[in-house]
């Protein structure tokens, strides 16, 4: 009995050290600090608690690196600017439907490019278009920022998605199975969110206030042109993402090899890297740029941060949760509790994401726990959007920038709380319903 209590106490201390290392790292140096502090916490686990090192998520790190280089190359060559230009045309064409159109455009861009920060470029356009339509900018801005988060976990070019697919691949989960639950959940929830935002609170603006605000806005130069090379570079990136989706959903279309008398399919993790680097190569051939421009791009920098946010907590989590004594506690005590009350996992994931904020870091903490507990991965996929309870602590650039671009000053950091929790609750309900329908 005493031995069991001692093991539980040690396990609790290890969890506390893990959380402190991650939170302190995030507060000190963002995602990069999160990874570094978590890796250093390994020393405490190995030398202090005598735990053997777990397996580092090397495959996920390599995927994230390829995504960062491909996206950074696209940004450095001007491809992202061209996509934002196209998006602005669509958004401005349907001003009266801005609360529905803006989130849809944001969803499409985040899904295709793999970073929620693309919304930063669209937020001024959304705010300006809302003013022209005499609609309070707060409504389309909150819907768009929250939609960017849920779209991220659907994107095959996103670091958090890449990590989860690579980890769950060992349990037989393919990209097609992942998207069959996560993608329709996000799309349905997005429409429900826009409807909720439309009917909760006053939508129309005072005419005099709108005119005053519009006078402060500097119109964007719409005469800028983009070369055929830039457009072809964008096309190469889109083709790469399309190929990843095609071979991920329909693996039978991909190449297969005979190894030691057995037929082996090309792994999804390899496909992502190959097609992402193909896109980067095409862009480099089309437009000559300096390597530093790629490395200094926002997308590459964000990917490097995400890389460490996955490597550090993922490695630390594997060390803690794969230890025989800790695994026994997880399976016999915590696992039984979660099996009886699955909603506890929903609360736990939400609380962790609320503190950690980063989807990649939260996923790297939670996925090893889910796998250790023996929770069906499809259940986790149904509630995966709980990784996005990252709007409570206003640290996301997309939230802070949305507050800044709203000339009416109606958008505040607290404006995301009610629609945010409504969206997460909706995604959980819709996700579990789709999981049931699919029989997953």
C-alpha positions as CSV (number, residue, x, y, z in Angstrom):
1,X,0.0,0.0,0.0
2,X,2.8,2.4,1.0
3,X,4.7,1.4,-2.1
4,X,1.7,2.2,-4.3
5,X,1.3,5.7,-2.6
6,X,5.0,6.4,-3.1
7,X,4.8,5.5,-6.8
8,X,1.7,7.7,-7.2
9,X,3.5,10.6,-5.4
10,X,6.6,10.3,-7.6
11,X,4.4,10.1,-10.7
12,X,2.6,13.3,-9.6
13,X,5.9,15.1,-9.0
14,X,7.1,14.1,-12.4
15,X,3.9,15.5,-14.0
16,X,4.2,18.8,-12.0
17,X,7.9,19.1,-13.2
18,X,6.8,18.5,-16.8
19,X,4.0,21.1,-16.6
20,X,6.3,23.7,-14.9
21,X,9.0,23.2,-17.5
22,X,6.6,23.7,-20.4
23,X,4.8,26.7,-18.9
24,X,8.1,28.3,-17.8
25,X,9.6,27.7,-21.2
26,X,6.6,29.2,-23.0
27,X,6.7,32.3,-20.8
28,X,10.4,32.7,-21.3
29,X,10.9,32.1,-25.0
30,X,7.6,30.9,-26.5
31,X,7.5,27.6,-28.4
32,X,11.3,27.5,-28.6
33,X,11.7,27.9,-24.9
34,X,9.0,25.3,-24.3
35,X,11.0,22.7,-26.2
36,X,14.3,23.6,-24.6
37,X,13.0,23.6,-21.1
38,X,11.2,20.3,-21.6
39,X,14.4,18.7,-23.0
40,X,16.4,19.9,-20.0
41,X,13.7,18.5,-17.7
42,X,14.8,15.2,-19.2
43,X,17.9,15.5,-17.1
44,X,15.8,15.6,-13.9
45,X,13.8,12.5,-15.0
46,X,16.9,10.5,-16.0
47,X,19.3,11.5,-13.2
48,X,16.8,12.4,-10.5
49,X,14.0,9.9,-10.9
50,X,16.0,7.1,-12.7
51,X,13.7,7.0,-15.7
52,X,15.1,5.6,-18.9
53,X,14.8,8.0,-21.9
54,X,11.7,7.6,-24.0
55,X,11.6,7.8,-27.8
56,X,11.9,11.2,-29.3
57,X,9.3,12.2,-31.9
58,X,11.9,12.4,-34.7
59,X,9.5,11.6,-37.5
60,X,7.1,14.4,-36.5
61,X,10.0,16.8,-36.2
62,X,11.2,16.0,-39.7
63,X,7.7,16.5,-41.1
64,X,7.3,19.9,-39.4
65,X,10.7,20.9,-40.7
66,X,9.7,20.1,-44.3
67,X,6.4,22.0,-43.9
68,X,8.2,25.0,-42.5
69,X,10.7,25.1,-45.4
70,X,8.0,24.7,-48.0
71,X,5.8,27.3,-46.5
72,X,8.7,29.7,-45.8
73,X,9.8,29.4,-49.4
74,X,6.3,30.2,-50.6
75,X,6.2,33.2,-48.4
76,X,9.7,34.4,-49.4
77,X,8.8,34.2,-53.1
78,X,5.7,36.3,-52.7
79,X,3.2,33.4,-53.0
80,X,1.5,34.1,-49.6
81,X,1.0,37.8,-50.6
82,X,-0.6,36.6,-53.9
83,X,-3.0,34.3,-52.0
84,X,-4.0,37.1,-49.6
85,X,-4.6,39.3,-52.6
86,X,-7.0,36.7,-54.0
87,X,-8.7,36.3,-50.7
88,X,-9.3,40.0,-50.3
89,X,-11.1,40.1,-53.6
90,X,-13.5,37.3,-52.5
91,X,-14.1,38.8,-49.1
92,X,-14.8,42.3,-50.5
93,X,-17.2,40.9,-53.1
94,X,-19.7,39.6,-50.5
95,X,-19.7,42.3,-47.8
96,X,-23.2,41.6,-46.5
97,X,-22.3,37.9,-45.8
98,X,-18.9,38.8,-44.2
99,X,-19.7,36.8,-41.0
100,X,-20.0,33.6,-43.0
101,X,-17.7,34.4,-46.0
102,X,-14.6,35.5,-43.9
103,X,-14.4,32.3,-41.8
104,X,-14.8,30.2,-44.9
105,X,-11.9,32.0,-46.6
106,X,-9.8,31.8,-43.5
107,X,-10.6,28.1,-43.2
108,X,-9.6,27.4,-46.8
109,X,-6.3,29.3,-46.4
110,X,-5.3,27.8,-43.1
111,X,-6.2,24.3,-44.4
112,X,-4.1,24.8,-47.5
113,X,-1.1,26.6,-46.0
114,X,-1.0,25.0,-42.5
115,X,-0.6,28.1,-40.3
116,X,-3.3,30.0,-38.4
117,X,-1.2,33.1,-38.7
118,X,-2.3,33.5,-42.3
119,X,-5.4,35.1,-40.6
120,X,-3.2,38.0,-39.6
121,X,-3.0,39.2,-43.2
122,X,-6.7,38.8,-43.7
123,X,-7.9,40.5,-40.5
124,X,-7.5,44.1,-41.7
125,X,-9.5,43.2,-44.9
126,X,-12.2,41.6,-42.8
127,X,-12.5,44.6,-40.5
128,X,-12.6,47.1,-43.4
129,X,-15.2,45.1,-45.3
130,X,-17.4,44.7,-42.2
131,X,-17.4,48.5,-41.8
132,X,-18.4,49.1,-45.4
133,X,-21.3,46.7,-44.9
134,X,-22.2,48.5,-41.6
135,X,-21.6,45.3,-39.6
136,X,-19.7,45.4,-36.4
137,X,-16.2,44.1,-37.1
138,X,-16.1,42.2,-33.9
139,X,-18.5,39.5,-35.3
140,X,-16.5,38.4,-38.4
141,X,-13.2,38.9,-36.6
142,X,-14.1,36.6,-33.7
143,X,-15.6,34.0,-36.0
144,X,-12.6,34.1,-38.3
145,X,-9.9,33.9,-35.6
146,X,-11.6,30.9,-33.9
147,X,-12.2,29.2,-37.3
148,X,-8.5,29.6,-38.0
149,X,-7.7,27.5,-34.9
150,X,-10.1,24.6,-35.8
151,X,-9.0,24.6,-39.4
152,X,-5.4,24.2,-38.3
153,X,-6.1,20.7,-36.9
154,X,-7.5,19.7,-40.3
155,X,-4.6,20.8,-42.4
156,X,-2.1,18.2,-43.7
157,X,0.5,21.0,-43.8
158,X,0.1,21.9,-40.0
159,X,2.6,20.8,-37.4
160,X,0.1,19.6,-34.9
161,X,-1.8,17.5,-37.5
162,X,1.4,16.0,-38.8
163,X,2.5,15.1,-35.3
164,X,-0.8,13.4,-34.4
165,X,-1.0,11.5,-37.7
166,X,2.6,10.2,-37.4
167,X,2.0,9.1,-33.8
168,X,-1.4,7.4,-34.4
169,X,-0.1,5.7,-37.6
170,X,1.2,2.9,-35.3
171,X,-2.4,2.3,-34.2
172,X,-3.6,2.0,-37.7
173,X,-5.0,5.5,-38.2
174,X,-4.5,6.9,-41.7
175,X,-4.8,10.4,-42.8
176,X,-8.1,9.5,-44.5
177,X,-9.5,8.2,-41.2
178,X,-8.2,11.2,-39.4
179,X,-9.8,13.7,-41.8
180,X,-13.1,11.7,-42.0
181,X,-13.8,12.7,-38.5
182,X,-11.9,16.0,-38.0
183,X,-12.7,17.7,-41.3
184,X,-16.5,17.5,-41.3
185,X,-16.6,18.3,-37.6
186,X,-14.7,21.5,-38.2
187,X,-16.7,22.5,-41.3
188,X,-20.1,22.0,-39.6
189,X,-18.9,23.7,-36.4
190,X,-17.7,26.7,-38.4
191,X,-21.1,27.2,-39.9
192,X,-22.8,26.8,-36.6
193,X,-20.3,29.3,-35.0
194,X,-21.0,31.9,-37.7
195,X,-24.8,31.5,-37.1
196,X,-24.3,31.9,-33.4
197,X,-22.2,35.0,-33.8
198,X,-24.8,36.5,-36.1
199,X,-27.7,36.2,-33.7
200,X,-25.9,36.8,-30.4
201,X,-25.7,40.6,-29.8
202,X,-26.4,43.5,-32.1
203,X,-24.9,43.2,-35.6
204,X,-25.6,46.5,-37.4
205,X,-23.5,49.6,-36.8
206,X,-24.5,53.2,-36.5
207,X,-24.1,54.9,-39.9
208,X,-22.3,57.9,-38.4
209,X,-19.8,55.8,-36.5
210,X,-19.2,53.7,-39.6
211,X,-18.4,56.7,-41.8
212,X,-16.1,58.1,-39.1
213,X,-14.2,54.8,-38.9
214,X,-13.9,54.4,-42.7
215,X,-12.2,57.8,-43.0
216,X,-9.4,56.4,-40.8
217,X,-8.7,53.4,-43.0
218,X,-6.0,53.6,-45.7
219,X,-7.2,51.8,-48.8
220,X,-5.0,48.9,-50.0
221,X,-3.2,49.3,-53.3
222,X,-5.2,47.0,-55.6
223,X,-3.1,47.7,-58.7
224,X,-0.2,45.5,-57.6
225,X,0.5,42.7,-60.0
226,X,2.1,39.3,-59.5
227,X,4.3,37.5,-62.0
228,X,3.5,34.2,-63.7
229,X,6.4,32.7,-61.8
230,X,4.8,33.6,-58.4
231,X,1.5,32.1,-59.5
232,X,3.2,28.9,-60.7
233,X,5.0,28.7,-57.4
234,X,1.6,28.9,-55.6
235,X,0.2,26.3,-57.9
236,X,3.1,23.9,-57.0
237,X,2.4,24.3,-53.3
238,X,-1.3,23.6,-53.9
239,X,-0.5,20.6,-56.0
240,X,1.8,19.3,-53.3
241,X,-0.9,19.6,-50.7
242,X,-3.4,18.0,-53.1
243,X,-1.0,15.0,-53.6
244,X,-0.6,14.6,-49.8
245,X,-4.4,14.5,-49.4
246,X,-4.9,12.2,-52.3
247,X,-2.3,9.6,-51.3
248,X,-3.3,10.0,-47.6
249,X,-7.0,9.3,-48.2
250,X,-6.4,6.8,-51.0
251,X,-3.1,5.0,-50.1
252,X,-3.8,2.3,-52.7
253,X,-3.0,4.9,-55.4
254,X,0.5,5.3,-53.9
255,X,3.7,3.4,-54.8
256,X,4.4,0.0,-53.1
257,X,7.5,-2.0,-52.8
258,X,8.5,-5.6,-52.2
259,X,10.7,-5.9,-49.1
260,X,11.8,-9.3,-47.8
261,X,8.9,-10.9,-49.7
262,X,6.3,-8.5,-48.3
263,X,4.5,-5.7,-50.1
264,X,5.2,-2.4,-48.3
265,X,3.4,0.9,-49.0
266,X,5.2,4.2,-48.9
267,X,4.5,5.7,-45.5
268,X,2.4,8.9,-45.1
269,X,5.1,10.5,-43.1
270,X,7.5,10.1,-46.0
271,X,5.0,11.4,-48.6
272,X,4.4,14.6,-46.7
273,X,8.1,15.4,-46.6
274,X,8.7,14.5,-50.3
275,X,5.9,16.6,-51.6
276,X,6.7,19.6,-49.4
277,X,10.3,19.6,-50.5
278,X,9.2,19.2,-54.1
279,X,7.1,22.4,-53.7
280,X,10.1,24.2,-52.2
281,X,12.3,23.2,-55.0
282,X,9.9,24.4,-57.7
283,X,9.6,27.8,-56.0
284,X,13.4,28.1,-55.7
285,X,13.8,27.3,-59.4
286,X,11.1,29.8,-60.5
287,X,12.3,32.7,-58.3
288,X,15.8,33.3,-57.1
289,X,15.9,34.2,-53.4
290,X,18.5,34.1,-50.7
291,X,18.4,31.2,-48.2
292,X,18.2,33.7,-45.4
293,X,14.9,35.0,-46.7
294,X,13.4,31.5,-46.2
295,X,14.9,31.0,-42.8
296,X,13.7,34.5,-41.7
297,X,10.2,34.1,-43.0
298,X,7.4,34.0,-40.4
299,X,6.2,30.6,-41.5
300,X,9.7,29.0,-41.2
301,X,10.2,30.7,-37.8
302,X,6.8,29.4,-36.6
303,X,7.6,25.9,-37.8
304,X,11.0,25.9,-36.0
305,X,9.1,26.9,-32.8
306,X,6.5,24.2,-33.4
307,X,9.3,21.7,-34.0
308,X,10.8,22.4,-30.6
309,X,7.3,22.5,-29.0
310,X,6.8,18.9,-30.3
311,X,10.3,17.6,-29.7
312,X,10.7,18.8,-26.1
313,X,7.3,17.9,-24.5
314,X,6.9,14.9,-26.8
315,X,10.2,13.4,-25.7
316,X,9.7,14.3,-22.0
317,X,6.1,12.9,-22.1
318,X,7.4,9.6,-23.7
319,X,10.0,9.3,-21.0
320,X,7.5,9.8,-18.2
321,X,4.5,7.9,-19.5
322,X,6.5,4.9,-20.9
323,X,8.1,4.2,-17.6
324,X,6.8,0.8,-16.4
325,X,5.6,2.0,-13.0
326,X,3.9,5.1,-14.5
327,X,2.3,3.1,-17.3
328,X,0.9,0.7,-14.7
329,X,-0.6,3.7,-12.8
330,X,-2.1,5.2,-15.9
331,X,-3.6,1.9,-17.1
332,X,-5.0,0.6,-13.8
333,X,-6.1,3.8,-12.0
334,X,-6.4,6.7,-14.3
335,X,-7.4,4.6,-17.3
336,X,-10.3,3.0,-15.4
337,X,-11.6,6.4,-14.3
338,X,-11.5,7.8,-17.8
339,X,-13.2,4.7,-19.2
340,X,-16.1,5.2,-16.8
341,X,-16.3,9.0,-17.4
342,X,-14.8,9.9,-20.8
343,X,-15.8,13.5,-20.3
344,X,-12.9,13.8,-17.9
345,X,-10.5,13.5,-20.8
346,X,-12.3,16.4,-22.5
347,X,-11.8,18.6,-19.5
348,X,-8.2,17.5,-19.0
349,X,-7.3,18.3,-22.6
350,X,-9.1,21.6,-22.5
351,X,-7.3,22.6,-19.2
352,X,-3.9,21.7,-20.6
353,X,-4.4,23.6,-23.9
354,X,-5.7,26.6,-21.9
355,X,-2.4,26.8,-20.0
356,X,0.0,25.6,-22.8
357,X,-1.8,27.6,-25.6
358,X,0.2,25.9,-28.4
359,X,-1.7,23.2,-30.3
360,X,1.5,21.3,-31.1
361,X,2.8,21.4,-27.6
362,X,-0.5,20.3,-26.1
363,X,-0.8,17.5,-28.6
364,X,2.7,16.3,-27.8
365,X,1.7,16.1,-24.1
366,X,-1.7,14.5,-24.6
367,X,-1.1,12.0,-27.4
368,X,1.4,9.8,-25.3
369,X,-1.2,9.9,-22.4
370,X,-4.0,8.8,-24.7
371,X,-1.9,6.0,-26.1
372,X,-0.7,4.9,-22.7
373,X,-4.3,4.8,-21.3
374,X,-5.5,2.7,-24.3
375,X,-8.1,5.2,-25.2
376,X,-9.4,4.6,-28.7
377,X,-7.7,7.1,-31.0
378,X,-10.9,7.8,-32.8
379,X,-12.4,9.1,-29.6
380,X,-9.5,11.5,-29.2
381,X,-10.0,12.6,-32.8
382,X,-13.7,13.3,-32.1
383,X,-12.7,15.7,-29.3
384,X,-9.4,16.9,-30.8
385,X,-10.6,20.5,-31.1
386,X,-10.3,20.7,-27.3
387,X,-6.7,21.4,-28.2
388,X,-8.0,24.9,-29.1
389,X,-9.0,26.2,-25.7
390,X,-6.2,28.7,-26.3
391,X,-8.3,31.8,-26.3
392,X,-8.7,32.2,-22.5
393,X,-5.2,33.6,-21.9
394,X,-5.0,36.3,-24.7
395,X,-1.5,35.4,-26.0
396,X,-2.3,34.4,-29.6
397,X,-1.1,36.9,-32.2
398,X,-4.4,36.5,-34.1
399,X,-6.5,37.5,-31.1
400,X,-4.3,40.5,-30.2
401,X,-4.1,41.8,-33.8
402,X,-7.9,41.4,-34.2
403,X,-8.3,43.8,-31.2
404,X,-5.9,46.3,-32.8
405,X,-7.5,46.3,-36.3
406,X,-11.0,47.0,-35.1
407,X,-11.3,50.8,-35.3
408,X,-14.6,50.6,-33.4
409,X,-12.8,49.2,-30.4
410,X,-15.7,46.7,-29.9
411,X,-13.4,43.7,-30.2
412,X,-11.6,42.9,-26.9
413,X,-9.6,40.0,-25.8
414,X,-12.6,38.8,-23.8
415,X,-14.8,38.9,-26.9
416,X,-13.5,35.4,-27.8
417,X,-14.6,33.7,-24.6
418,X,-18.3,33.0,-25.2
419,X,-18.1,32.1,-28.9
420,X,-14.9,30.2,-28.2
421,X,-16.4,27.9,-25.5
422,X,-19.5,27.6,-27.7
423,X,-17.4,26.5,-30.6
424,X,-15.4,23.9,-28.6
425,X,-18.6,22.4,-27.1
426,X,-20.1,22.3,-30.6
427,X,-17.0,20.5,-32.0
428,X,-17.1,17.9,-29.3
429,X,-20.8,17.2,-29.9
430,X,-20.5,17.1,-33.6
431,X,-17.3,15.1,-33.5
432,X,-18.7,12.4,-31.3
433,X,-21.9,12.3,-33.5
434,X,-19.8,11.8,-36.6
435,X,-17.6,9.2,-34.9
436,X,-20.8,7.3,-34.0
437,X,-22.3,7.6,-37.5
438,X,-19.0,6.3,-39.1
439,X,-18.9,3.5,-36.5
440,X,-15.3,4.4,-35.8
